[in-house]
Amino acid sequence: MDSNVTGSFDGLMGKAISLAARGAGCTSPNPMVGALIIDRFGKILGKGYHKRAGTAHAEVHAIDKVGRKSRGATMVVTLEPCNHTGRTGPCTEKIIEAGIKKVIVGAPDPNPLVSGSGVERLREAGIEVVEGVLSEKASRLNEAYNKYITTGLPFVTLKLAATLDGRVAMASGESKWITGPEARKLVHRMRAESDAVMVGSGTALADDPELTVRHVKGRNPKRVLVDTGFKVPLSSRLFNRPEDGVIVFTGPGADKDKIARARALGVEVHSVRLKQGRLSLKTIFRELWKRGIVNLLLECGPKLAADAIETGAADKVALFYGPKLIGAGGLPMMGPLGFKSLKRAPVIRDITLKKVGEDMLVIGYL
């Protein structure tokens, strides 16, 4: 590419990342990827993104749109191109066949089936490869996929909504609504971009949530209930639309007749061992990983929230604060964590703040 190129690689990669994000909620268990094809002057000739798991990858979409103009062109792609055959063919071969001469890569692919082999194959074919352009931003785009593919566990986001003094409900249990309509709409977007949403029995009994996507366009996530004694009645809204996927994790002492009735409705029920009287979150998350759950959203109450934090199960927090005060009589956002000194308290890092209507959203990582 000559000196007349308009814009930097950073700018082009930023556009590719924004393009890739259009696939949010649709690509699991695959990553989100965006690709641009540009000429030697930096003009975008074509673009593509991975739209759905099992369909053509971003690179293929971009090349197909450009056709013969791809010969001698440069590709900007957010993730290292794959070099193996899965449900689709290797993107490296498509790039080579298209005659592309240079590839700008955002982040490496941690998938052991790729992990450097994509870049290596392109270089073997005589294609110049520039790596690491906006790598941190490109990698964060696929933070859930990265964890899923390297650890055998889903990426867990803990979402809570509380008043400014950290209360999630009145002493009576009243909680609708602590946050406003804009925040609730954003939560529905988070659901649509998640593979599954999980609640505990306390939340299911108190709020009777449906956990579907209604305020935005998008697919319904699988719904997961953690209920040691399987106390939540089968008439609860949680069990509506079992065809979307409803999974219950319960203890070994749960009512066998109720389990049989739930399964007859199309609900998956799994008995999980107890650890200090609680269901093992690690076991639950391993089971969800086996079912292709990459991105898990916890919309739970204080007890399960504390368990997720204390056991290190949560990767990210999304804390919505409504401009209300309830006082000491209200239900706290989180149960006891068991830490006896501030030095042992978990620290939220990389915090970002966002105004959502009249509410405030705090996002951070654990």
Secondary structure as the mmCIF struct_conf table of DSSP 4:
data_model
#
loop_
_struct_conf.conf_type_id
_struct_conf.id
_struct_conf.beg_label_comp_id
_struct_conf.beg_label_asym_id
_struct_conf.beg_label_seq_id
_struct_conf.end_label_comp_id
_struct_conf.end_label_asym_id
_struct_conf.end_label_seq_id
TURN_TY1_P TURN_TY1_P1 SER A 3 ASN A 4
BEND BEND1 GLY A 7 GLY A 7
HELX_RH_AL_P HELX_RH_AL_P1 PHE A 9 ALA A 20
HELX_RH_3T_P HELX_RH_3T_P1 ALA A 21 GLY A 23
TURN_TY1_P TURN_TY1_P2 ALA A 24 CYS A 26
BEND BEND2 THR A 27 THR A 27
TURN_TY1_P TURN_TY1_P3 SER A 28 PRO A 29
BEND BEND3 ASN A 30 ASN A 30
HELX_LH_PP_P HELX_LH_PP_P1 PRO A 31 MET A 32
STRN STRN1 GLY A 34 ILE A 38
TURN_TY1_P TURN_TY1_P4 ARG A 40 PHE A 41
STRN STRN2 ILE A 44 TYR A 49
BEND BEND4 ARG A 52 ARG A 52
TURN_TY1_P TURN_TY1_P5 ALA A 53 GLY A 54
BEND BEND5 THR A 55 THR A 55
HELX_RH_AL_P HELX_RH_AL_P2 ALA A 58 VAL A 66
HELX_RH_3T_P HELX_RH_3T_P2 GLY A 67 SER A 70
TURN_TY1_P TURN_TY1_P6 ARG A 71 GLY A 72
STRN STRN3 THR A 74 LEU A 79
HELX_LH_PP_P HELX_LH_PP_P2 GLU A 80 CYS A 82
BEND BEND6 HIS A 84 HIS A 84
BEND BEND7 GLY A 86 THR A 88
HELX_RH_AL_P HELX_RH_AL_P3 CYS A 91 ALA A 98
TURN_TY1_P TURN_TY1_P7 GLY A 99 GLY A 99
STRN STRN4 LYS A 102 ALA A 107
TURN_TY1_P TURN_TY1_P8 PRO A 112 GLY A 116
HELX_RH_AL_P HELX_RH_AL_P4 SER A 117 GLU A 124
TURN_TY1_P TURN_TY1_P9 ALA A 125 GLY A 126
STRN STRN5 GLU A 128 VAL A 130
TURN_TY1_P TURN_TY1_P10 VAL A 133 LEU A 134
HELX_RH_AL_P HELX_RH_AL_P5 SER A 135 LEU A 141
TURN_TY1_P TURN_TY1_P11 ASN A 142 ASN A 142
HELX_RH_AL_P HELX_RH_AL_P6 GLU A 143 THR A 151
BEND BEND8 GLY A 152 LEU A 153
STRN STRN6 PHE A 155 THR A 163
TURN_TY1_P TURN_TY1_P12 LEU A 164 ASP A 165
BEND BEND9 GLY A 166 GLY A 166
STRN STRN7 ARG A 167 ALA A 169
TURN_TY1_P TURN_TY1_P13 ALA A 171 SER A 172
TURN_TY1_P TURN_TY1_P14 LYS A 176 TRP A 177
BEND BEND10 ILE A 178 THR A 179
HELX_RH_AL_P HELX_RH_AL_P7 PRO A 181 ALA A 192
TURN_TY1_P TURN_TY1_P15 GLU A 193 GLU A 193
BEND BEND11 SER A 194 ASP A 195
STRN STRN8 ALA A 196 GLY A 200
HELX_RH_AL_P HELX_RH_AL_P8 SER A 201 ASP A 207
BEND BEND12 HIS A 215 GLY A 218
HELX_LH_PP_P HELX_LH_PP_P3 ARG A 219 PRO A 221
STRN STRN9 LYS A 222 VAL A 226
TURN_TY1_P TURN_TY1_P16 THR A 228 GLY A 229
BEND BEND13 VAL A 232 VAL A 232
TURN_TY1_P TURN_TY1_P17 LEU A 234 SER A 235
BEND BEND14 SER A 236 SER A 236
HELX_RH_3T_P HELX_RH_3T_P3 ARG A 237 PHE A 239
BEND BEND15 ASN A 240 ASN A 240
HELX_RH_3T_P HELX_RH_3T_P4 PRO A 242 ASP A 244
STRN STRN10 VAL A 246 THR A 250
TURN_TY1_P TURN_TY1_P18 PRO A 252 GLY A 253
BEND BEND16 ALA A 254 ALA A 254
HELX_RH_AL_P HELX_RH_AL_P9 LYS A 256 ALA A 264
TURN_TY1_P TURN_TY1_P19 LEU A 265 GLY A 266
STRN STRN11 GLU A 268 SER A 271
STRN STRN12 LEU A 274 LYS A 275
TURN_TY1_P TURN_TY1_P20 GLN A 276 GLY A 277
STRN STRN13 ARG A 278 LEU A 279
HELX_RH_AL_P HELX_RH_AL_P10 LEU A 281 LYS A 290
TURN_TY1_P TURN_TY1_P21 ARG A 291 GLY A 292
STRN STRN14 ASN A 295 LEU A 298
HELX_RH_AL_P HELX_RH_AL_P11 PRO A 302 GLU A 310
TURN_TY1_P TURN_TY1_P22 THR A 311 GLY A 312
STRN STRN15 LYS A 316 GLY A 322
BEND BEND17 PRO A 323 PRO A 323
TURN_TY1_P TURN_TY1_P23 ALA A 328 GLY A 329
BEND BEND18 GLY A 330 GLY A 330
STRN STRN16 LEU A 331 PRO A 332
BEND BEND19 MET A 333 MET A 334
BEND BEND20 SER A 341 SER A 341
HELX_RH_3T_P HELX_RH_3T_P5 LEU A 342 ARG A 344
BEND BEND21 ALA A 345 ALA A 345
STRN STRN17 ARG A 349 VAL A 356
TURN_TY1_P TURN_TY1_P24 GLY A 357 GLU A 358
STRN STRN18 ASP A 359 TYR A 365
#
